[in-house]
Each structure stands twice: as structure tokens, then as C-alpha cells.
Amino acid sequence: MKNPMDRRILRTKESIRREFLSLLRERGYDKITVTELAFRANINRKTFYQYYTGIDDLMDHLETELIENYAPLFRSIDLHSDLFDPYPFAKRFSDQLAQDMPTLQLLAEIDRLPKVSGQAKSILVDTLQPQLIGHGFDADQLRLFLEYAVAGVLAMITDWIKAPTNSLGEFTSFLVRITQGAFRAFSN
């Protein structure tokens, strides 16, 4: 059972996070102050500084939390499995994307999504490269291909987050087809 203090800390951090996101929507990143955020979160500045060194540190934590939502999913990709089917992965990814959409759209509005995408790209490339080495791919060419392909996929996702032109299900299905086609073309 968790210590009651842990729950209080979690509630305080959640309040800070919620009010931070609210202020981001209202004012934008550059106009947020610790004083105003603390007031809105119903804490004092000292409490804020117990958890974060400042607004930039809070933003870094938010971005890290976001990536941590996807990292286990990305690392679960197992291309060695003869039964690898991208659609269950795409469904889990789509579900997570739907859950995080308000935060992702907000980060896109303030141009912070590229940092998150860069972290996601590193995880994906590092996960996929070892699985594909030894399957007839030159290691240097494979790394370049993965950097290119993953960056392209993430750019498509970023563009869709900024301005969804179709449903998440339709977009995810299209993304799977594009990705499968790219891997088939590279492996020939």
C-alpha cells in the first residue's frame, strides 16, 4: 500500500501539471511564471521548487512523461517473430495517441513536438536496427534508412496531430501501409 504522503505528492504534481497545461493553452509557454502557476495550482512557490527547478524543468518533465508513455510500446516491437503483425501494434499506438492528443496538440501549437519526436526517433531506431542487422542489410545503410524512414513516419504523425484530416483509425491504417511499403522496398 502506498504511503499517504506519496498520494499527496502525486496530487500536488498532478495539480501543477494540469494548471501548467491550462496556462500553456491560455498564454503560451514564454508567458508562464512560477508565481502564477503556483497560485493556480493552489501551492506556494517553495512547494513548486521542491519538484522542479523552474518552468523549463517542468516542461522537460512533461515531455519525458509523454515519451515514457510510448517507449515500452516502441520497445515491444519484435520483427523476429514470424507472426509479427503491425496492426495490433498500430492499435495500441493509436489508443495511446488518442489518450495523449490534447497534450500533443498543445505541444505542437508551441512548437515543442520536434523534441518529443526526436526522442521517439532514437528509441525506434535503436529498437529496430539490431533486429534487422544480419538479414542482408548493410549496417551503415540500414542505420541511414531507419533514420530516414522513422523521421518520415514521425513527421507524418506530427502533421496529422497539428491538423487531423481524417480519423485516427484511417490515419493509423494509412501509416501502416506506408511503413510496410517502405520496408519492403528497402529489403528488395
C-alpha positions as CSV (number, residue, x, y, z in Angstrom):
1,M,0.0,0.0,0.0
2,K,1.3,3.4,-0.9
3,N,2.2,5.9,1.8
4,P,-0.4,8.7,2.2
5,M,2.5,11.2,1.6
6,D,3.0,9.6,-1.8
7,R,-0.6,10.3,-2.7
8,R,-0.3,13.9,-1.6
9,I,2.8,14.4,-3.7
10,L,1.1,12.8,-6.7
11,R,-1.9,15.1,-6.2
12,T,0.3,18.1,-6.0
13,K,2.3,17.2,-9.1
14,E,-0.9,16.5,-11.0
15,S,-2.3,19.9,-9.9
16,I,0.9,21.6,-11.1
17,R,0.8,19.7,-14.4
18,R,-2.9,20.4,-15.0
19,E,-2.5,24.1,-14.3
20,F,0.6,24.2,-16.4
21,L,-1.2,22.8,-19.4
22,S,-4.1,25.2,-18.8
23,L,-1.7,28.2,-18.7
24,L,0.0,26.9,-21.9
25,R,-3.3,26.9,-23.7
26,E,-4.2,30.4,-22.4
27,R,-0.9,32.2,-22.6
28,G,1.7,30.2,-24.3
29,Y,5.0,29.0,-22.9
30,D,7.0,32.2,-22.7
31,K,4.4,34.0,-20.5
32,I,4.1,31.5,-17.7
33,T,5.6,32.4,-14.3
34,V,6.2,30.1,-11.4
35,T,4.3,32.6,-9.2
36,E,1.2,32.4,-11.3
37,L,1.5,28.6,-11.8
38,A,1.9,28.1,-8.0
39,F,-1.2,30.3,-7.3
40,R,-3.3,28.4,-9.9
41,A,-2.1,25.0,-8.5
42,N,-3.0,26.2,-5.0
43,I,0.5,25.7,-3.7
44,N,3.3,28.1,-2.8
45,R,6.4,28.7,-4.8
46,K,8.6,26.8,-2.4
47,T,6.4,23.7,-3.0
48,F,6.9,24.1,-6.7
49,Y,10.6,24.3,-6.3
50,Q,10.6,21.1,-4.3
51,Y,9.8,19.3,-7.5
52,Y,11.1,21.4,-10.4
53,T,13.9,23.9,-10.9
54,G,11.7,26.2,-13.0
55,I,9.2,26.2,-15.9
56,D,11.8,24.7,-18.3
57,D,12.4,21.8,-16.0
58,L,8.6,21.3,-15.7
59,M,8.3,21.3,-19.5
60,D,11.2,18.8,-19.7
61,H,9.4,16.5,-17.2
62,L,6.1,16.8,-19.2
63,E,7.9,15.8,-22.4
64,T,9.7,13.0,-20.7
65,E,6.4,11.6,-19.3
66,L,5.0,11.8,-22.8
67,I,7.8,9.7,-24.3
68,E,7.6,7.3,-21.4
69,N,4.1,6.6,-22.5
70,Y,5.4,5.3,-25.8
71,A,8.8,3.9,-25.0
72,P,7.6,0.5,-23.8
73,L,5.3,0.2,-26.8
74,F,8.1,1.0,-29.2
75,R,10.5,-1.4,-27.5
76,S,7.9,-4.1,-27.7
77,I,8.2,-4.3,-31.5
78,D,9.7,-7.7,-32.3
79,L,10.4,-8.1,-36.0
80,H,12.0,-11.5,-35.4
81,S,8.6,-13.0,-34.7
82,D,7.3,-14.9,-37.8
83,L,3.9,-13.8,-36.6
84,F,4.7,-10.1,-36.5
85,D,1.6,-8.2,-37.4
86,P,1.8,-4.4,-37.4
87,Y,-1.9,-3.9,-36.8
88,P,-2.0,-4.9,-33.1
89,F,1.0,-2.6,-32.5
90,A,-0.8,0.2,-34.6
91,K,-3.9,-0.3,-32.5
92,R,-2.0,0.1,-29.2
93,F,-0.2,3.1,-30.6
94,S,-3.4,4.7,-31.9
95,D,-5.0,4.2,-28.4
96,Q,-2.1,5.9,-26.7
97,L,-2.1,8.7,-29.3
98,A,-5.8,9.3,-28.7
99,Q,-5.3,9.5,-24.9
100,D,-2.4,12.0,-25.3
101,M,-3.9,14.0,-28.2
102,P,-4.8,17.2,-26.2
103,T,-1.2,17.4,-24.8
104,L,0.3,16.6,-28.2
105,Q,-1.7,19.2,-29.9
106,L,-0.8,21.7,-27.3
107,L,2.9,20.9,-27.7
108,A,2.5,21.2,-31.5
109,E,1.0,24.7,-31.1
110,I,4.0,25.9,-29.1
111,D,6.5,24.1,-31.4
112,R,7.7,21.6,-28.7
113,L,6.7,18.5,-30.6
114,P,10.0,18.2,-32.5
115,K,11.9,17.5,-29.3
116,V,9.5,14.7,-28.4
117,S,9.7,13.3,-31.9
118,G,13.5,13.3,-31.7
119,Q,13.4,11.2,-28.6
120,A,10.8,8.8,-30.1
121,K,13.0,8.5,-33.2
122,S,16.0,7.5,-31.2
123,I,14.1,4.8,-29.3
124,L,12.6,3.4,-32.5
125,V,15.9,3.4,-34.5
126,D,17.7,1.8,-31.5
127,T,14.9,-0.9,-31.3
128,L,14.7,-1.7,-34.9
129,Q,18.3,-1.7,-36.0
130,P,19.6,-4.7,-34.0
131,Q,16.6,-6.7,-35.2
132,L,17.4,-6.1,-38.9
133,I,21.2,-6.4,-38.8
134,G,22.2,-9.8,-40.2
135,H,19.2,-10.0,-42.5
136,G,21.1,-9.0,-45.6
137,F,21.3,-5.3,-44.7
138,D,24.5,-3.3,-44.7
139,A,24.7,-1.8,-41.2
140,D,25.5,1.7,-42.4
141,Q,22.8,1.7,-45.0
142,L,20.3,0.2,-42.5
143,R,21.0,3.0,-40.0
144,L,20.5,5.7,-42.7
145,F,17.3,4.0,-43.9
146,L,15.9,3.7,-40.4
147,E,16.8,7.4,-39.6
148,Y,15.0,8.4,-42.8
149,A,12.0,6.1,-42.5
150,V,11.4,6.8,-38.8
151,A,11.8,10.5,-39.2
152,G,9.3,10.4,-42.1
153,V,6.8,8.5,-40.1
154,L,7.1,10.8,-37.2
155,A,6.8,13.8,-39.5
156,M,3.5,12.4,-40.8
157,I,2.3,11.9,-37.3
158,T,3.3,15.4,-36.3
159,D,1.5,16.9,-39.3
160,W,-1.6,14.8,-38.5
161,I,-1.6,15.9,-34.9
162,K,-1.4,19.6,-36.0
163,A,-4.3,19.2,-38.4
164,P,-6.1,15.9,-38.5
165,T,-7.6,15.5,-41.9
166,N,-9.2,12.1,-41.3
167,S,-10.0,9.8,-38.3
168,L,-7.2,8.4,-36.2
169,G,-8.1,4.9,-37.3
170,E,-7.9,5.8,-41.0
171,F,-4.6,7.7,-40.4
172,T,-3.1,4.8,-38.5
173,S,-4.1,2.3,-41.2
174,F,-2.5,4.5,-43.9
175,L,0.6,4.8,-41.7
176,V,0.9,1.1,-41.5
177,R,0.6,0.7,-45.3
178,I,3.2,3.4,-46.0
179,T,5.6,1.9,-43.5
180,Q,5.2,-1.7,-44.8
181,G,5.8,-0.5,-48.3
182,A,9.0,1.4,-47.3
183,F,10.4,-1.7,-45.6
184,R,9.5,-3.9,-48.5
185,A,11.2,-1.5,-50.9
186,F,14.3,-1.3,-48.8
187,S,14.6,-5.0,-48.4
188,N,14.5,-5.7,-52.2
